[in-house]
Amino acid sequence: MNRFVRIMLAAASLTVGGGEATAKDTGRIFVSNEKSNTVTVLDGKTYAPVATIRTGKRPRDLKLNPERTRLYVACGDDNRIDVIDVEKLAVVDRIGGIDEPEVFDIGPDGRQLFVSNEDEGRLSIVDLATRKVVKSIKVGQEPEGVLVSLDGATVYVASEAASLVHVIDVASGTIKADIPVGSRPRRFAQASDGKEVWVSAEVEGIVYVIDAASNKVTKRIEFQPRGFRRDDIRPVGLKLTRDGATAYITLGAANRVAVVDGKTKEVRDYILVGSRPWDVTLSRDETRLFVANGTSDDITVIDVKAGKVIRSAPVGRSPHSVAIDD
């Protein structure tokens, strides 16, 4: 076998669906598309499409396991979690019997999923070894956002209809506190020191900051991008940098991402993105911000340091959530 053939065979062995088949750290971007019933995979450097993965109906939240070898996808209309192999770029397993999963979080040890069940008004805890629901906890109506504390001892659940944040003790499965917030709380964020929990209240147009030690609201953050009515400002997705210095918050019909000072809680800037920005996440080195735009069927990539849009990349219909294998 000559050298050219050996090189070509080696290159071919790295190719799956148009990209390299390493099990993690590929830099690929995964986007769930609610109305396409797919996950779009983009190259992390060129933002070109790598693969389209068929999933169950209405894929919404998605997250990588700590090893970044598996991607979990909540398929709400099929009452299941699909499991995608990051190397094969294919669904390799399904965890069924989970009513209307919408948003979830993964425990810090990677052994459990904490899943909001929208219709049932419950939080399900799924053991990933057995693929079974090991605990089901009654919460307020229409739960969405879920956040597990850094030590895994506490889980926060946002009840949209009740306008509450539930603080749940994981070991006992009991609610330790109910924190009143604004209308339709949606998503959470937390910095690496774990001292604050941020939650977006979509209909009120406010982000609440909660002290994690006292379970008390310490700040309400308002948004006033120029030229928009109050009803257009609908915060949903939010992401804090690891040091808590900066927060990025999507503003729905205002078609902007707000850049907020994590210390003063003052808005520093608004960045124009696609139509109805929904989810937002950061690259691991925190140099790039990725925004899922629900009604323009694309994602926006932002250079964080410059505060400027780098690229818009088309994905499927109604992108919901973004995860990055970096």
C-alpha positions in Angstrom: 0.0 0.0 0.0 1.6 3.3 -1.0 1.8 6.4 1.2 -1.0 8.2 -0.7 -3.5 5.4 -0.2 -2.6 5.1 3.5 -3.2 8.9 4.0 -6.6 8.7 2.2 -7.7 5.7 4.3 -6.7 7.4 7.5 -8.7 10.5 6.5 -11.7 8.4 5.6 -11.6 6.7 9.0 -12.2 10.1 10.6 -15.3 11.0 8.5 -18.8 10.5 9.8 -21.6 12.6 8.3 -19.1 15.0 6.8 -17.1 15.6 10.0 -14.4 14.1 12.1 -15.5 11.2 14.3 -13.7 11.9 17.5 -15.8 11.2 20.6 -15.5 14.7 22.1 -14.0 18.1 21.7 -15.0 18.3 18.0 -16.1 21.9 18.3 -19.4 21.0 16.7 -22.5 22.9 17.4 -25.8 21.0 18.0 -29.1 22.7 17.5 -32.5 21.2 18.3 -35.3 22.1 15.8 -38.9 21.8 17.3 -40.8 21.8 14.0 -38.3 19.8 11.9 -37.9 17.0 14.5 -34.2 17.1 14.0 -30.9 18.2 15.5 -28.7 20.2 13.1 -24.9 19.7 13.5 -22.7 22.5 12.4 -18.9 22.7 12.0 -17.5 24.7 14.9 -15.1 26.7 12.6 -16.9 27.2 9.3 -20.5 26.9 10.7 -21.2 24.7 7.7 -23.7 21.9 8.1 -22.2 18.5 9.1 -25.2 16.4 9.6 -29.0 16.4 10.3 -30.1 13.9 12.9 -33.7 12.7 13.0 -35.1 12.6 16.5 -38.4 12.1 18.2 -41.2 14.7 17.8 -40.7 18.2 19.1 -37.1 18.1 20.2 -36.5 21.0 22.7 -33.8 21.1 25.4 -30.5 19.3 24.7 -27.4 18.8 26.7 -24.1 16.9 26.5 -23.0 14.6 29.3 -19.9 15.6 31.3 -17.7 13.4 29.0 -19.3 14.9 25.9 -19.8 11.5 24.3 -23.6 11.6 24.5 -26.1 14.3 23.7 -29.5 14.0 25.4 -32.5 15.6 23.7 -35.9 16.1 25.2 -38.6 15.0 22.7 -41.7 16.5 24.2 -44.4 15.1 21.9 -43.0 11.5 22.1 -42.6 11.5 25.9 -39.0 10.5 25.8 -35.3 11.5 25.9 -33.3 10.6 22.8 -29.6 9.8 23.2 -27.3 10.8 20.4 -23.8 9.3 20.1 -21.5 12.3 19.4 -19.1 10.2 17.4 -21.7 8.4 15.2 -24.0 11.4 15.0 -27.0 9.1 15.4 -29.7 8.3 17.9 -28.4 5.2 19.7 -30.8 5.0 22.6 -34.2 6.3 23.9 -35.4 6.8 27.5 -39.1 6.5 27.4 -41.9 7.0 29.9 -41.1 10.7 30.6 -44.2 12.8 30.3 -43.9 15.9 28.0 -40.2 16.6 28.7 -39.3 20.2 28.0 -36.2 21.4 29.8 -33.7 19.4 31.9 -30.4 19.5 33.7 -27.7 16.8 34.3 -26.4 16.2 37.8 -22.8 17.2 38.4 -21.8 13.5 38.6 -23.5 12.8 35.3 -25.6 10.0 36.7 -29.1 11.6 36.7 -31.3 13.8 34.6 -33.7 16.3 36.2 -36.5 16.8 33.8 -39.5 19.2 33.9 -42.8 17.5 32.9 -44.9 20.3 31.4 -48.4 18.8 31.4 -48.1 16.8 34.6 -46.7 19.6 36.7 -43.9 17.4 38.0 -40.1 17.1 38.1 -38.8 13.7 37.1 -35.4 12.4 38.3 -34.0 9.8 35.8 -31.3 7.4 36.7 -29.1 7.0 33.6 -27.7 3.6 34.5 -31.2 2.0 34.7 -32.9 4.5 32.3 -35.8 4.7 34.8 -37.6 7.5 36.6 -36.5 7.0 40.2 -38.4 10.0 41.7 -41.3 12.2 40.6 -41.9 15.4 42.5 -45.1 17.5 42.3 -44.4 21.2 41.5 -46.4 24.1 40.2 -48.2 24.1 36.9 -46.3 24.2 33.6 -42.8 23.7 34.9 -40.0 24.6 32.5 -36.6 25.7 33.6 -34.5 23.3 35.7 -31.1 24.0 37.3 -29.1 21.6 39.5 -26.8 23.3 42.1 -23.1 22.8 41.7 -23.0 20.3 44.6 -26.0 18.4 43.3 -27.9 18.8 46.5 -30.5 21.2 45.3 -32.6 21.6 42.2 -34.4 24.7 41.1 -37.6 24.4 39.0 -39.5 27.4 37.3 -43.3 27.0 37.3 -44.6 29.2 34.5 -48.3 29.2 35.5 -47.6 29.6 39.3 -44.9 32.3 38.8 -42.8 30.5 41.3 -39.3 29.1 41.6 -39.3 25.9 43.6 -36.2 25.0 45.6 -36.1 21.2 46.0 -33.9 19.1 48.2 -32.7 16.3 46.0 -32.1 13.7 48.7 -35.6 13.9 50.2 -37.5 15.1 47.1 -39.2 17.8 49.2 -39.7 21.5 48.3 -37.6 23.6 50.7 -38.8 27.0 49.5 -41.2 28.6 47.0 -39.9 31.9 45.7 -42.4 34.3 44.1 -41.1 35.8 40.8 -42.7 37.5 37.8 -45.1 36.1 35.3 -44.0 33.1 33.3 -40.5 32.2 34.7 -38.6 30.3 32.1 -34.9 29.6 32.4 -32.0 29.7 34.9 -28.4 30.7 35.0 -25.7 30.4 37.7 -22.0 31.4 37.9 -19.3 29.0 39.1 -19.4 30.4 42.7 -23.0 29.3 43.1 -24.0 32.3 45.1 -26.8 33.6 42.8 -29.5 32.0 40.7 -30.8 34.1 37.8 -34.3 33.4 36.4 -36.0 35.0 33.4 -39.7 36.0 33.8 -40.8 36.2 30.2 -44.2 37.9 30.3 -43.2 40.4 33.0 -40.0 41.2 31.0 -37.8 41.0 34.0 -34.9 38.9 35.2 -34.8 38.1 38.9 -31.6 37.5 40.8 -32.0 35.1 43.8 -29.5 34.7 46.7 -28.9 31.0 46.9 -28.2 31.0 50.6 -31.3 32.8 51.7 -33.6 32.0 48.8 -34.6 35.6 48.6 -34.9 37.9 45.5 -32.1 40.5 45.7 -32.5 42.3 42.3 -34.9 42.8 39.4 -33.3 43.6 36.1 -35.3 45.5 33.5 -34.6 46.1 29.8 -35.3 49.1 27.6 -33.9 48.6 24.1 -34.7 51.7 22.0 -37.7 51.5 19.8 -39.5 48.6 21.4 -42.7 48.4 23.4 -42.8 46.8 26.8 -44.8 43.8 25.4 -42.0 43.1 22.9 -39.4 42.5 25.6 -39.7 38.8 26.5 -36.5 37.5 28.2 -36.1 33.7 28.1 -32.6 32.3 27.6 -29.8 33.5 29.8 -26.2 32.6 30.4 -23.6 33.8 32.9 -19.9 33.7 32.4 -18.1 31.4 34.9 -16.8 34.3 37.0 -20.3 35.9 37.1 -19.0 39.1 35.5 -21.3 39.2 32.5 -24.8 37.8 31.7 -26.3 37.4 28.2 -30.1 37.4 28.0 -32.3 36.8 24.9 -35.2 39.3 24.6 -37.7 37.5 22.3 -39.6 39.8 20.0 -37.1 42.6 20.6 -34.7 40.6 18.5 -31.8 41.5 20.8 -29.5 39.9 23.3 -28.9 42.0 26.4 -25.4 42.2 27.8 -25.6 42.7 31.6 -22.9 43.5 34.1 -23.0 40.6 36.6 -21.9 42.7 39.5 -23.9 45.9 39.1 -26.8 44.2 37.3 -26.9 47.1 34.8 -27.4 46.6 31.1 -24.3 47.4 29.2 -25.4 46.8 25.6 -28.0 45.3 23.3 -26.9 43.1 20.3 -29.1 42.7 17.3 -29.6 39.0 16.4 -32.2 36.9 14.5 -36.0 36.8 15.0 -37.3 35.8 18.4 -34.0 34.8 20.1 -34.6 31.9 22.4 -31.7 29.9 23.8 -28.2 31.2 24.4 -24.9 29.5 25.3 -21.2 30.3 25.4 -18.2 28.4 24.0 -16.0 26.9 26.7 -13.4 29.6 26.3 -16.2 32.2 26.5 -15.1 34.0 23.3 -18.2 33.1 21.3 -21.9 33.4 22.1 -24.4 31.2 20.2 -28.1 32.3 20.0 -31.0 30.1 18.7 -33.5 32.3 16.8 -36.8 30.6 16.9 -38.6 32.3 14.0 -35.8 33.0 11.6 -34.6 29.4 11.7 -31.0 30.2 12.3 -28.4 30.7 14.9 -26.4 33.9 15.5 -22.7 33.6 16.4 -21.3 36.6 18.4 -17.7 37.6 19.0 -18.0 38.3 22.8 -15.0 40.6 23.1 -16.0 42.8 20.2 -19.7 42.6 20.9 -20.4 42.0 17.2 -22.1 39.3 15.2 -19.7 37.0 13.3 -22.1 34.9 11.4 -25.7 33.7 11.0 -26.1 30.1 10.1 -29.3 28.4 8.9 -30.6 25.4 10.8 -34.0 23.6 11.0 -37.4 25.0 11.7 -37.9 26.7 15.1 -34.6 26.1 16.7 -35.0 25.7 20.4 -31.6 25.0 22.1 -27.9 25.0 21.4 -25.1 22.8 22.8 -21.4 22.9 21.8 -19.0 20.0 21.9 -15.9 21.9 22.9 
